[in-house]
Amino acid sequence: MADDVVSTGSADREGSNARERWQQRYDRSRVRQADFTTLSGMEVDPAYGTDDSEWPGEFPFTRGLYATGYRGRAWTIRQFAGFGNAQQTNERYKMILNRGGGGLSVAFDMPTLMGRDSDDPKSLGEVGHCGVAVDTAADLDALFEGIPLDEVTTSMTISGPAVPVFCMMLASAERHGVDPARLNGTLQTDIFKEYIAQKEWLFPPKPHLRLIGDLMEYCAESIPDYKPLSVSGYHIREAGSTAAQELAFTLADGFGYVELGLSRGLDVDTFAPGLSFFFDSHVDFFEEIAKFRAARRIWARWLRDVYGATSEKAQWLRFHTQTAGVSLTAQQPYNNVVRTGIEALAAVLGGTNSLHTNALDETLALPSEQAAEIALRTQQVVMEETGVVNVADPLGGSWYVEALTDKIEAEAYAVFDKVLAMGGSTLSAHDHDGLADAVRDSAGRDVESWPMTRGILRGIEDGWFMSEIAEAAFQYQTALEKGDKRVVGVNCHEESVTHDLEILRVSHEVEVEQVRALAQRRVERDQAAVDAALSRMLEVARTQDNMVPAMLEACRAEATLGEICDALRAEWGEYREPARF
């Protein structure tokens, strides 16, 4: 193989500083045993660039985090799945793992996402329909039965009740004989994007931020490999934002969480590596690639220059990608396979660390087993057959990609300026030195007074983020209706021989059985222990102590998600979104 030879794209000029830096970073011991030649057997180099260019693995990581690219480690194939009850979802997880999936990603039903039990009157008709129903730690026991939690990374897509669900997972890991300190995975937890886009919150912002801060502290101390917070742009994009808005709003939120950690006195080099990101990969191929490249670059510079991170891992933006659900169409649904393949390739060429590919029928229902397999095979075709793993950042140096990366970065900075101004700051987002001084001046103060967090909270309170997304969505819909933007099968090429799909339907019996099982658990548990644990949790909530241990005790006692969340709703109140016209 040609691992010790690096081309410049023209002449091979030895001795350049850029080349030497890359050579020092390129660790051959980390390269996988694989055939890194073209389909015709042509040898290719692990990276390409000019003598004075940025190389893969070099700050600010525009071209990727690792000098080896995917030669060192391919992205994790992580399929998002959850439906019905825990037993049914467990069977789907085992199918995904047996067919080559590398990690699990848990989808929860709407009652769980809103912190309500399956027998809550507001849960009627929703149990198990958009994800798996979880009421107590016993559901997590069944969800991961036969799955080695200390060997498989698990992502959980939930934000409002993220901390109690996480505590249920810890209790379940203990019951499975797994040391919770060995867990590795990601919890979404991102409450800012709920206020901005998805609308699945429980409390006002301040108590939510308190819980997130407690979680960050707990994981930093007790579960070092677990990532307690995945900052999500996916839902912002799915709500109708542009690519630049998705990038800017998401990174601003991420800066807010960095400020939260700093306000708790945590060391940025210790907690920042526990932050990850979750982006949408839409169908505009080059725009998405540029978005991912700009995201790494912005994050690295802000973490180093504004927040003082000195370690590379703290400066790295690691991200999971899901292909765009909003791009899927009910008309001619088999076209969705093509869209998903293009979006998956864009994510990979943008350097994603893990990837979920949507199923062709997800615009109609939860994926059928056949559709889920096609989605999984889409990733495997990209990984095994296209050659994209051979070279780190294959599109780096493309005039178009580089210019588009710069343009998206500039648009993101314009948004940062607006967010800072909403918080009362007169600093420019480009003034990293001034922002670093403002961050130092904020030390010892409540996170609500920190520069980016203050602007985010004001933007949420004023409905600014919601208004910006709504305007972008309106502009796109107008272009679609005028025919300026075209979607195959929707407003062009509408003729079709496609037959109706057989889709997955969740039986009402799932809800009946889940409610019955929950009632049985309430009968069999030690109610006095539950009451005592919930009372203790509320006592801690009224102090500055970390709430995770007390919440974990409630989950061990088999307190329900609804009981935990209702107790905190009564203590902290519920959030009502401001009207915005």
N, C-alpha and C positions, 0 to 999 in steps of 0.2 A: 504494500500500500504506500501511498505518497504522503504519509503523515509528517515526514520531516521536510517536505517541500511546500512552500507557500507561494502562490502566484500573485502578481500584482494586477493582473488583467491585461498587462502589456509586457514590458521588459521585466526580467527577474533581477532586481537590484538588491544586492546583499548589504547588510550592515546598517539599515535604517533603524532609528530608535523605535518606531512603531512596530516594525517586524520583530525586533529583539524583545520588546515587551510581550508581544503575543507568544513568541517562542518560549519565553520563560513561564508563561501561564499554561501553555498547552501540555497537559499531563497525560502522557501516553498510557500510563497505568490505569487511567480512568476510561479509556476507549473500549467500547464493547467489542466482543468478538463477532464481527459481522462483515459482510461483503459490501464495501463502500465504493463500488464501481457502478457505472451506468448500466443500463439494460444490455448494451452491446459489449460490455466488458471494459470500457474505457476508464482509466484511473482518474479520479478527481481529487483535488486538494481539500483539506479540511476547512480552509477559509481563504477568501480572496480579498484583496484590498490594495491600496496604493501606499507608498512609503510614508506619507504624512497623514493617512486617514486614521479614524478610530477603528479598532479591531474588536471582534467579539470577545467578551469577557473583560473589557476595559471601561473604566469610568468615562462617561455616565451611563454606560450599558445600553446605548441605543441599539446596538447590534446583538444584544443578548447578554445574559448573565455569565455564561460559561464559554471559555475559549474553545472547548471541544464541541459546543453546540449539542445537537442530538446524537452525535457520535458517542458522547459520554453516557448520556441517558436520554432515552426518548421520553416524550410526554406521557403522563399517566392517563390511561383510558378510564374515565370515570363516568359511568352512566347514571343519570338521575332517575330514580325509580321509587315508587311508593303508591299503593292503592289498597283499598279494602282494609283488612285487618293485618296484624303483624305477621301472622302465619303465612298469609298469601304473599306478602311482600318479601318475606324471608325466602320463599321458593324462587321468586324472581331474582333476588340477589345471588342465590346459588347458581342460577342459570347464567347470569352475567359473568360471574367469576369462573365458572367452568368453561365458558366459551372465550375466555381471554381478557376479560375486564381486569383492570389493575387496582380499582378502588371503588368504594360505594359512595353514593350521594343520595341522602334520604329526602324524599318529598313527603310533606305532612298534609293532612286534610285541613280544611278551613277551620273547623272548631279548634283543632290543636294550634294552628297558627294564631288564633285569637285568644288562646289561653282558656278555652272552655271545655268542659267534659262532654263526652258523647251523649249523656242523658240530659244535658242542658236544653231547655226548650228552644233556645236559639240555634241549637245544632241540628234540629230536625231536618232530615232530608239531605244533609251535607256530610254525614259520617262516611269516611273512606272514599269519597268521590274524587278529590283532586290530589290525594296522597294518602298515606297510612294514618290511621287513627291511633293516637297515643293518649292514654288517660293516666297511667301510673308506670312505675318502673317495671312492673310485670310485662307490660307491652314491649319494653326494650329487651327484656329477657327473651321473649319469643322472636323479636325482630332479628336478633343476632345469634340465635340458636345455631350451633354448628359452624359459626364463622369466627376465626381467631382474631379477636379484636386487637391483639398486640402485634399482629402481622399484617393486617389490612388497614389502610388508611380510610377513614370514614368522614365524609362531609355531611353536615346537617344544615339544610336550608330553612332556617327559622330565625326570626329576629326578636319580636316582642317578648315571647316567653322562652327565649333562648337559654337563659341561665337555669331555670328549673328543669328544662328538658335535658340540658347538659348534666345536671346533678342526677337525674334519672339514669343517664348513661353511665355515670361513675358508679352508681349503686349496682347497676346491672353488670358492669365489668367485674366488680367484686364478687358477685354471685357466680360469674362464669370462671372465677379463679384467676382473673387477670389483674395484675397490679395496675391501678389507674395511672401511676407515674409513667408507665410504658406506652400509654395511648398516643397515637399520632393521627392527626386529622385536622378538620377545620369546622368551626362553628360560625355561622354567618353573623349573627348578633348586631348587624349594622342598623341601628335605629334611625340614623339620619335619613337614609334612603326611604324608610317607611313614611316619614313625614313629608318627604319630597315627592315620592312617586307611588309606592305600593299600598300605603294606607293601612298597614297591619300593625298598629301600635296598641299598647295597653294603658300607659300612664303618660303624664306630661314629660317633657324632655329631661328635666333635672333628675328625677328618680331613675329613669332609664339609664342616664349617663352614670349615675352612682353604681348601678348594678354592673354595667360594662367595666367600669374602673375596678370594681371588686373582682370580676372575672379575670381581668388582665393581671392583677396582682397575684391571684391564686394560681393561675397557670404558670406565671413566671417563677413562682416559688416551688410548685408541686408537680407540674406536668410540663417539663421544659420543651418537649417536641410538639406539643399540641398548639395549634394556632387558634386563639380564642375569638378572632375577629376577622371576617372576610368582608372587606369594603366592596359594596356591590354597585356596579354601574349597570348591570344587566337589566334590572327592573326600571331604572331611569330611562334606558333606551327603549325598552318595551312599552313604556308609557308614552313614547312619541318624540323623545329628544333627538337632536342631531348627534352625529358622532363626536363633534367637538364639545357639545354640552355634556354628553355622557362622560367623556374624559375629564372635563373641568369640574363638574359637580362631584364626581367620584373622588378625584384627587383632593379636592377641597375638604370633603368629608374625611378622607384619610388623614389630612393634616390636623383636622379637629381631634381625631382619636390619638394622634401623636401628642397633641397638647394635653389631652386627658391623661395620658400616661405620665407626661412630665409634671402635670399638676399634682399627681399622686407621689411624686418624688422618685419615680422609677427611672432607671438608667436607660437612655434611648438605645444604646448598643445592646442592651439585654432584651427589651420588650419589642422593639421595632421588627426584629426578624419573625416575631409571632403574628405580625399583621400580614394578611394576604389580600388579594383582590379578585374580583369576579366580574368579567366583562362579557358583553354581547359581541358576537361576530356576525355582522349583517352581510348582505349580499353584494354590496359595493366593494369588490375585492381589494383594490389598492387603498381605498380610504381606510379600511379596517386594519390593514397591515401598517399603514402610517400611524394610525391611532395607537396601536400597541407599542410601536417604537418610541413615539413621543412620550407615552406614559412612563416608560422606564427612565427616560432621560430627565423628565421633570422631577420625578420622585427622588431620584438619586441626588440631584442638585439641591433640592429643598432639604432633604434629610441631612446632607452634609453641611450646607452653607447656612441654613436657617435654624435647624434643630440640633446641630452639633454632633451628628453621628460620625464616628471615626472608623467603625468596622464596615467592611464591604457588605456583609450580610444584612446589616441594618440599613444600608443604602439600596439594597436590591428590592425591586418591585416584582414579586412573584405572583402569578395570576392564573386562575382557572378561567376557561372560556366555555360558554355554551352557545351553540348556533342559535340564530334568531327565530324564536317562536313566532314573532309577529310577522315574519316574512312568509310563513307557511300559508297556503290557501286551501280552502275547502273545495274550490273549483280545481279540477284536474289534480288531485292530491299526489299522484305519482311524480309530478314535477317537483314536489318537495324533496325528493331524494337528490335531485340535481342541485337544488338550492343549498341543501345541507352539505353536500360534498364540496361545493365552492366555498361556503362559509368555514367549513372545517379546514380546508387548505389555507385559507387566509389566516386563520388562527395559528396554524403551525408555522407558516412563513413569518408570522409576527412574533414567534417565539414563545407560545403559550407553555405553561408548565403542566397543565392537565386540561382535559377536554371532554365535554359532553356533546354528543350529536343528537339532535332531535329526530323523532320518528315521523314518518310521512303522515300519520293519521292524528298527530297531536292537536291539530286545529279542530278536530271533531270530538276527541275523547282521549283518555289515557291510552298509552301505546298498547297495542296487542303484542303478544309474544313474538309473532313474525315481524312486525314493524320494529320492535325493539332489537331484534337480531340484525335486521338490515342496517339500522342506525349504528350498531356496534361494528358490523362489517365495513361500514363506510370509513370509520377511523382506521381499521386494520388495512384496508386497501391503500389509504393515504400513507400509512406508516411503512408497509411492506413492499409496495409496488411502484411508488412514484419517484423515489430517489431523493425526496426532500430532506431525509435525515443525513444525507451524505455531507452537506456543506452548511456551516454556520452562517445564518443570515444571507441566503443566496441573492436576495434583491438589494442588499446594501451596496450603495454606489450608483444605483439607478437614478438618473436625473429626476425622473418623475417621482419616485418614492421618496427621495431625499427632500425634494421641494414640498411635497405633500406633508411629509413629517414636520417640516419647519412651519408650514401654514397652520396645521392643526395645533401645534404647540403655541403659536402666536394667538390663536383664537382662545385657547385655554387660559393664557395669561390675561387676556382682556376680561374673561369671566372672573378670574381671581381678583382683579382690581375692583370689580363691582362688589364682590363679596366682602372684601376688606373695607370698602367705603361704607357698606351697609352697617358694618360694625363700628363705624366712627373713626377708622384709621385713615390717615392722610398719606400713608406709605404706598408706593407702587409695588406691585408683585415682583417686579424685576429688582427691587432694592433689597437684595438678600441680606446685606449687612444691617440695614435699618430694621428689617424684620427680626433678625437674630437679636438685636438689642431689645426690641419690643418683647420678644420671648423671654429674655433674661429678666426684664423688668416685671414680667408676670409671675415669676417664681414666687411660690408661697401664697398665691391667690387662687380663688375658686376658678375652675376651668371656664366658667361662663364669661370671665373677663379677659380671656386670652384672645389674641387678634383674629385668627381665622374662625375659631369657635363662636366668638361674639357675632361675626358676620353671618355665619350659618344659621344661628338661632334667630337672628333678626329676619333673615330671608324666609325662614320657616314661618315665623310669626306673621309676617306681612303677606305670605302667599306668593312671594316672588318666584321661587323655584317652580311652583305649580304653574304659574302664569307663563313663564318662559317655555316650559315643556308644552303647554297647551297651544301656544302660538306656533311652535315648530310643527306640532302634529297637524294643526290647521293648514299650514302652508303646504305640507306634503299631501294632505288629502285633497286640497284644491288642485295641486299639480296633477294628481292621479285622475281626478274627475275631468280635467281639461285634456288629458291625454299627453301632457308634457312628460310625465313619468309613466312608464309602461310596466305592467305586470302580466306575464304570459298566463293566459287562461282567465284573466279577470277583465282587463280592458283592451286586450289584443289577443289574436290567435285563440279565439274562444271556442271554436268547433272542437268536438272531442268524441271519442268512442269509449271513454273511461266509464267503467261500471261502478256502482256503489260499493264502498268498502264495508267489510265486516268489522265492526269496532268493538272494543272492550266495554262492557257495561257492568257496573258494580251493582250487585243485587241488593235490594232492600234488606235481605236477610243478614247482610253484613252489619247493618246498624242494629238490628234486633239482637244479634248475638253479642255485639260489642257492649250494648247496654246491659244485657243479661250478665255478661262476665264482670262488668264493672260493679253491678249490684252484689254479685257473689263475693268479690274482693272486699267490699265494704263490710260485709257480714263477717268475713273470716279474719280481718285485720284486728290489731289491738287499738281500739278507738281512743283509749286513754293516751296511748303513746303518740297517736296522730295529733290529738288536741294539744298535748304538751309540746310537741315539736313545732306546731304552727304558732303557738304562743311564744315560744322561744325565738322563732324567726322574726316575729313582730317586735319583740324586745330589742333584737339586734338592729332591726330597721330603724329604730328610734335613736340609735347611737351612730358612731363613726366606724364601728367595727365591720370587718368583712362579712358579708352575708352568705357567702358560698357554703361554709361549713354548716351553718344552721339550716340552710335550705337542703343540703345533702342529707342531714338527719331526717328531715320531713319526708324526703323521697325514700329513704331506707325504711321508714315506717309505713310506706305505701300510701302516703297522702296523694291525692289526685292533683293533676295539673290545675283544674278549675278551683280547687280549694286553696291552693297556694296563690294563684293569681287573684282570686276574689278577695283573699285576705289583704293582699297588697293594694288592690284597687280601693278597698275601704280605707286603707291607711293613707294612700297617696293621691287618690282621686283618679278620674279618667280624663283623657285629653279630648278636646273638641276642636276640630279644624276650623280656622277662621274662614269666613265667606270671602270669595274674591271674584269679581266680575270683570 
